[in-house]
Amino acid sequence: MECIVTVELGTNAVRVMAFDLQGNVLGTTKATYPTFHTEPDYSEQDPEQIFITMLYVLKNFLTEKIHPGGYRVISICFCATMHSVLMVDKNGVPLGNAIIWADNRGREEAQELKGSAMGKSLYESTGTPIHPMSSLVKMAWLKQHDRERFKKTNKFLSIKSYVLQQLTNGYVIDYSLASATGLFNIHTLKWEQAALDFAGIDANRLPELVPVFHTPGKLRNEFQVSLGLPNSVKILVGSSDGCLATLGGGVWEEGKAIITIEESGAVRIIGREVVADPEQRLFNYLLAENCYVSGGPTNNGGIIFEWYAKQFGDFRTAFDVEHTMQRLINDAAEVPAGADGLIFLPYLLGERAPIWNANARGTFFGINIKHEKKHFVRAVMEGIAYEIYSIGKTLQEHRTINSLTVNGSFASIPICAKILSDIFRLPVSIGRNPDSIAQGAFLLSATELGIYKSLDEAARTVVLATTYQPNTQHSKVYQKYFRVFERLSTKLTAEFEELSNLQREA
Amino acid sequence: MNQFSLQQGVTIELEQFPHIREFALQKNATIQLNSFIPYTAEYLQIFCVTDGKFEWAIDQREYVLFPGDVAFVLPGQRIGGSKGFLDIGAIFRLQIEMKFSESTDSSLGSWSTLSPADQQSIERQLLVNNMAVLFQVKEAIEMLQQIHAELMAYELGRVTRVNHLLDSLLIMIARQSTRQADSRRDFPRTFMKLEQALRNNLAHQWTVEEMATLFGLGTTSFTERVKHYTGFSPLNYLINIRISEAIKLLKQPNVNFTDIALDTGFYSSQHFSTTFKKLTGYTPGEFRKRSVPNDTN
């Protein structure tokens, strides 16, 4: 029987999944790789370790699960996190580690560009908010502060471009990932000259732009042998994690939005046109031609709840964070909606959408003498959800949203999905396949193979499982508290800045 | 207990223990300026407070110590009073010769009955946890009192007992430093420490036992957690890092295959070549030719 394999190069891990041609999951596996923080603002990953980990886990998966099951792999579709920058020399040898999305070294460059007219026009042409995450900003930083390496660089790649080059040959980047670099014009589908000038490079120092359905070349012979794959196996360049999570969540037509909350989170919609936000709060990434994924990302998703659990949870055995979190979830369920007036701003990691303030910090607000430990847990969960809603609300200024799909390890916790439904006052469905990124990659491959006529048709096949309806009583409570939350998130700007400067000095 | 001071080469009680540089119980009744100016430790120093409150700077960090607290200072680290003097109170002070090194030789010397692997684990743990002060370690005072009693009594088995007690003290300190590290709540963070330890000494023949001690876990539950978290068994994760590092070296011309193999922890260039080919489909030679086309090596 024939099958499709998806490879997702995520922030912490590579996930490999296999589907039969009807979309049933045949198996899944993952393996992690580390992020190095050699300086406070730095987040880097070793491209060789990512490549070897991917190869290792793919080989094990194929030999243990796919080949013995009698399945023949017909295509492998790739997907990766956005905004990474990897420099390679003329032989394709990496010049140091890859700089990933979470890296903030370009803080000052971003701030300067964002306030300028050039920044505004670059945002409009490229769809990428001006922020240290943007590849453009990272390259501007490198040009200024790491000149030797910048000069030696033959190509500026993304991590996925590097992995694909290792497996096949060419240097390529798909439209989706390109649209998150800040260098790609999402209207003309070409590298944007003004951005190239700002970064100080020519287009030939970037990989070749290709559509998401593109095949960069044959899998090299050596890998065919070591992975036990036929010469005919098709390597599909694929898309970005954000775009594929949207597709895999079954979001296609207008009126639908998807909330993803893993460690970080995002709210996304899909449309034939970009969302032009005059305040530059939302991104517009390209899934396919005339198909834009728009929305906003938050730094502070499930990672904040996990932080709380690690600090204040009741650990019965060493390292057992899963059960600790489960007990906290049970505690939170005992507290009424609104946490009896305790409000939490979850900005422990600074924040992106909608306030785009790297200096923002976490805050418990409104503590009174009756609040117990469990109120704090509830407040943390609600604070994460309020933040998601503030992104959703920004989107609602531009588009109507009638229903929501949620996915990701944090958002699919039943109590979280319920809180989201109540805060948004909208029905919320949870996808059946918890891994909507892989699901999206499957739909992309299946469309490429002609199983579906279009991505539109593919997305309609996504089956949603549980649905929650909003509770009117709870919604009213949340609406009142959200107004305070929203005001606090901007009211403290001066204090956030002063305090984060003090923290940096400490 | 009365105060005492045993100094190597001065007091006769330490004659059979050349590795103990100093062992003392000091009761300090008055504050004297400049009585504890920061200095760089030559030996492993263990302090234990029995009375009073001490404010110290160890390795550039400030600590306040109360009775039952233990401070240990590794050779090369700095220690002194925060204000340059010794506070009022009573402390045990023990200095032991210890060589911190990357080599596989034992760091303590022949007096210790700890296996070389245990000695290395203790050493690594003290370095990795980077925690100069352990709070409320009641056993420490008892052990130090026992060492003193044995030293003074001259009974049968005196040398063996004192050395055993020193071993026990070191084990206790290493274990306590792992327990106290709040890393026991944060697997990913502790795993990052392991990752760094592995990368710092990739040529070392790591065992699962050694790795597990960094987490204060038994090997079974350690292996389970590593598999759950990384997707690999501990040893396969290590191979993963070894191959990644080897690839980087292969991409530099002029490093020969045997050096690459040994630096990254393979037994031989043959072992390296087999493992490499099995995973990547390339021999190291073919791989280098592909990556560095102009190389003539």
Interface residues (C-beta under 8 A of the other chain):
Chain A: A13 T29 K30 A31 T32 P34 D46 E48 Q49 F51 I52 T53 L55 Y56 V57 K59 N91 G92 V93 R220 N221 E222 F223 Q224 V225 S226 L227 K310 Q311 G313 F315 A318 F319 V321
Chain B: R184 R185 D186 F187 T190 F191 M192 E195 F215 G216 L217 R225 Y229 T230 G231 F232 N236 N240 I241 I243 S244 E245 I247 K248 K251 K277 K278 L279 T280 G281 Y282 E286 S291 V292 P293 N294
